[in-house]
Amino acid sequence: MMKELDDLDKALLDRIKTAKCFSIRDVIRPFLLQRSESVLRDRVRALELRQLIRTARTKREILCFGVVPEDDERA
């Protein structure tokens, strides 16, 4: 059973959903004073495992995208 999202997870998710595409560094930058980079990257990875976001690796960075629910997709 998965735990509920805490405030940090919700803030990360909101930040990702506000833009079309963010690198993982841009997503976690405002939160680096609260937590370490490795913890924040793990949190983003956990959001991906829950299928709340998706990521794509480029040559130099990992990009984060908000997931569009199936109900909202336009064919």
N, C-alpha and C positions, 0 to 999 in steps of 0.2 A: 504494500500500500504506500502510495506517495504522500509525502508531507505537503501541506498547503504552502503556497508561495509566501515568503516573508516580504517585508517592505523593500529590501534590497533587490530581491528577484523581480518584484513588481516594477521597481524603478528602472532596472535594466531592460525589462520587457517594453516598458513605455518608451524608453529612449530608442530602442531598436525600431519600434513601430512608427515613430514620428518621422523617420526619414526613409527614403526608398532603399538606401544601401549605406551601411556604415562599416568601416573596418572594425575589427574587434578592439583595436587600440582606441579608436574614437568612442566606442561604446563605454569602455571602462574608465577612460581618463578622468571624468568628474568624481569617480568613486575611489580613486587611489589613496586618498587621505583616510578613508574609512577601513579599507582592507588591502591586502597585498595583491599584486598583479596575478599571482598564481591562483589565489582563491577566487578572484573575479573571473578569470578565464574558466575555472572549473564551474562556476555558477552559470556562465554563458553556455558551456557544454551541457550542463544539466537541463537548461531550457531547451536546447536542441534535442536532447534525448526524450523530453516530454512532448516533442513535436510542436512546441509553441513558436519556435523560430526555425529557420534553416540557415545553414552556412555554406559558403563556397570558397574553396581555396584557389587563390591566384598564385602567380610566381612569388610574390613578396608578402602577401597578407591573407588574412581570412576575413571574408565579407559576411555580414549578418543581415538577414532579411526577415521581416515579419511574415508570418504564415497567414494566408487568406483562408478563412474557413470555407469549406466546400459549399455551404449555402450561399455565400457571397460571390462565388466565382461566376464570371460571365463567359458564356460559350461563344 
